[in-house]
């Protein structure tokens, strides 16, 4: 009986160590937001086996306290610590949280646009040029733009021609190097083949002994 009790204690200790190793506890809490899709059910523990004790509102900001497996323990707006599936949390504010800031930005842009429109209207009202003068100015600008465009096209064409010329010169230079190197090697080969077959001059001493 004592041996059976000791064995159960070892099994319980092993299960406890496995549970501690599988749960990853955060060193410090951080903020997260509930998914905007639907209200999220919360449980009393970090597995599906724990009972459902409530819900979190879609887009609600929570404080993540720790994680264990597929679940995260969070603190909701009512200062309650509950467990929720980690994949139902987001690292960025929900649309509901971002809406006030977006509305403020839209209002600021609307005000800025109204100011720009007012300034433009004042400038238009203060213009004294006639329609003919403005049309002439527009025509001059269009002509100038056409000239600049044509000049730019010509410059680009010249650049392409110069690049092509440089490429051709590089190829010619490499070809000359190869031909020169091949000629030197060929001349050396011919000399090496001919020299051994040339008749040797006899020395004067050889003639004395004849």
C-alpha positions as CSV (number, residue, x, y, z in Angstrom):
1,X,0.0,0.0,0.0
2,X,2.9,2.3,0.9
3,X,4.6,1.5,-2.5
4,X,1.3,2.3,-4.3
5,X,1.0,5.7,-2.5
6,X,4.6,6.6,-3.4
7,X,4.0,5.7,-7.0
8,X,0.8,7.9,-7.2
9,X,2.8,10.8,-5.6
10,X,5.5,10.4,-8.3
11,X,2.9,10.4,-11.1
12,X,1.2,13.5,-9.6
13,X,4.6,15.3,-9.4
14,X,5.4,14.4,-13.1
15,X,2.0,15.7,-14.2
16,X,2.6,18.9,-12.3
17,X,6.1,19.4,-13.9
18,X,4.6,18.8,-17.4
19,X,1.8,21.4,-16.7
20,X,4.4,24.0,-15.5
21,X,6.6,23.4,-18.6
22,X,3.7,23.7,-21.0
23,X,2.4,27.0,-19.6
24,X,4.3,30.1,-20.6
25,X,3.9,32.8,-18.0
26,X,4.7,36.4,-19.2
27,X,7.2,38.4,-17.2
28,X,5.0,41.4,-17.3
29,X,1.5,42.2,-18.3
30,X,0.6,43.9,-21.6
31,X,-2.5,45.3,-23.3
32,X,-4.5,43.5,-25.9
33,X,-7.9,43.9,-27.6
34,X,-10.7,41.5,-28.1
35,X,-11.5,40.6,-31.7
36,X,-14.2,42.7,-33.3
37,X,-15.9,39.6,-34.8
38,X,-18.1,38.5,-32.0
39,X,-18.4,38.6,-28.2
40,X,-15.9,36.2,-26.7
41,X,-16.7,33.6,-24.1
42,X,-14.4,33.5,-21.0
43,X,-13.7,30.5,-18.8
44,X,-12.5,30.0,-15.2
45,X,-9.4,28.1,-16.3
46,X,-7.0,27.7,-19.2
47,X,-8.6,24.7,-21.0
48,X,-11.9,23.9,-22.7
49,X,-12.8,21.8,-19.7
50,X,-13.3,24.8,-17.4
51,X,-16.8,26.3,-17.2
52,X,-17.8,29.4,-19.1
53,X,-18.3,32.3,-16.6
54,X,-19.1,35.2,-19.0
55,X,-18.2,37.0,-22.1
56,X,-15.9,39.9,-23.3
57,X,-17.3,42.6,-25.5
58,X,-16.0,42.7,-29.0
59,X,-13.2,45.3,-29.3
60,X,-12.8,45.6,-25.5
61,X,-9.4,46.4,-24.2
62,X,-8.0,44.0,-21.7
63,X,-4.7,43.5,-19.8
64,X,-2.9,40.2,-20.5
65,X,-1.6,38.7,-17.3
66,X,-0.2,35.3,-18.5
67,X,-0.6,32.6,-21.1
68,X,-1.0,28.9,-20.8
69,X,-1.4,26.7,-23.8
70,X,-4.1,28.1,-26.1
71,X,-5.5,30.4,-23.5
72,X,-4.5,33.8,-22.0
73,X,-5.5,35.1,-18.6
74,X,-6.7,38.7,-18.9
75,X,-8.1,41.4,-16.7
76,X,-11.2,43.0,-18.2
77,X,-12.7,46.4,-17.7
78,X,-14.5,45.2,-14.5
79,X,-11.1,44.3,-13.0
80,X,-11.9,40.6,-13.2
81,X,-9.2,38.0,-14.2
82,X,-10.6,35.5,-16.6
83,X,-9.3,33.1,-19.3
84,X,-9.9,33.5,-23.0
85,X,-8.6,31.9,-26.2
86,X,-5.4,33.6,-27.2
87,X,-6.3,33.7,-30.9
88,X,-9.3,35.9,-30.0
89,X,-7.0,38.7,-28.9
90,X,-5.2,41.2,-31.1
91,X,-2.1,43.3,-30.5
92,X,-3.6,46.4,-32.1
93,X,-6.6,48.5,-31.0
94,X,-10.0,47.4,-32.3
95,X,-12.0,49.4,-34.8
96,X,-14.1,50.7,-31.9
97,X,-11.1,52.0,-30.1
98,X,-9.7,53.6,-33.2
99,X,-13.0,55.2,-34.3
100,X,-12.7,58.4,-32.1
101,X,-9.2,59.1,-33.3
102,X,-10.2,58.6,-36.9
103,X,-13.2,60.9,-36.5
104,X,-11.0,63.5,-35.0
105,X,-8.6,63.2,-37.9
106,X,-11.4,63.5,-40.4
107,X,-12.6,66.6,-38.7
108,X,-9.1,68.1,-38.8
109,X,-8.7,67.4,-42.5
110,X,-12.2,68.8,-43.2
111,X,-11.2,72.0,-41.4
112,X,-7.9,72.2,-43.2
113,X,-9.6,71.6,-46.6
114,X,-12.1,74.4,-45.9
115,X,-9.3,76.7,-45.1
116,X,-7.6,75.8,-48.4
117,X,-10.8,76.3,-50.3
118,X,-11.3,79.7,-48.8
119,X,-7.7,80.8,-49.6
120,X,-8.1,79.6,-53.2
121,X,-11.3,81.5,-53.6
122,X,-9.7,84.6,-52.3
123,X,-6.8,84.2,-54.8
124,X,-9.2,83.6,-57.6
125,X,-11.3,86.7,-56.6
126,X,-8.1,88.8,-56.6
127,X,-7.0,87.8,-60.0
128,X,-7.2,90.6,-62.6
129,X,-5.8,88.8,-65.6
130,X,-8.2,88.3,-68.5
131,X,-9.2,84.9,-69.8
132,X,-7.1,85.5,-73.0
133,X,-4.0,86.2,-70.9
134,X,-4.5,83.1,-68.8
135,X,-5.0,80.9,-71.9
136,X,-1.9,82.4,-73.5
137,X,0.1,81.6,-70.4
138,X,-1.3,78.0,-70.4
139,X,-0.3,77.7,-74.0
140,X,3.2,78.9,-73.3
141,X,3.6,76.4,-70.4
142,X,2.3,73.5,-72.6
143,X,4.8,74.4,-75.4
144,X,7.6,74.7,-72.9
145,X,6.6,71.3,-71.5
146,X,6.6,69.8,-75.0
147,X,10.1,71.2,-75.7
148,X,11.5,69.9,-72.4
149,X,9.9,66.5,-73.0
150,X,11.5,66.3,-76.5
151,X,14.8,67.3,-75.1
152,X,14.6,64.7,-72.4
153,X,13.8,62.1,-75.0
154,X,16.8,63.1,-77.0
155,X,19.1,63.0,-74.0
156,X,17.9,59.5,-73.1
157,X,18.5,58.4,-76.7
158,X,22.0,59.8,-76.6
159,X,22.6,58.0,-73.3
160,X,21.4,54.7,-74.8
161,X,23.7,55.2,-77.9
162,X,26.7,56.0,-75.7
163,X,26.0,52.9,-73.6
164,X,25.8,50.8,-76.7
165,X,29.0,52.3,-78.1
166,X,30.8,51.6,-74.8
167,X,29.6,48.0,-74.8
168,X,30.9,47.6,-78.4
169,X,34.2,49.1,-77.5
170,X,34.6,46.8,-74.6
171,X,33.8,43.8,-76.7
172,X,36.3,44.9,-79.4
173,X,39.0,45.4,-76.7
174,X,38.4,42.0,-75.3
175,X,38.6,40.5,-78.8
176,X,41.9,42.2,-79.5
177,X,43.3,40.9,-76.2
178,X,42.3,37.4,-77.1
179,X,43.6,37.7,-80.7
180,X,46.9,39.1,-79.4
181,X,47.3,36.5,-76.8
182,X,46.4,33.8,-79.3
183,X,48.9,35.1,-81.9
184,X,51.7,35.1,-79.3
185,X,50.9,31.6,-78.2
186,X,50.7,30.5,-81.9
187,X,54.1,32.1,-82.8
188,X,55.7,30.4,-79.8
189,X,54.3,27.1,-80.8
190,X,55.6,27.4,-84.4
191,X,59.1,28.4,-83.2
192,X,59.1,25.5,-80.8
193,X,58.3,23.1,-83.6
194,X,60.8,24.5,-86.2
195,X,63.9,25.2,-84.1
196,X,64.6,21.5,-83.2
197,X,64.7,20.6,-87.0
198,X,67.1,23.4,-88.0
199,X,70.6,22.1,-89.1
200,X,73.3,22.7,-86.5
201,X,76.5,24.4,-87.4
202,X,79.6,22.2,-86.9
203,X,82.4,23.5,-84.8
204,X,85.9,24.2,-86.3
205,X,87.4,21.5,-84.0
206,X,85.3,18.9,-85.7
207,X,86.8,19.8,-89.1
208,X,90.4,19.4,-87.7
209,X,89.8,15.8,-86.9
210,X,88.5,14.9,-90.4
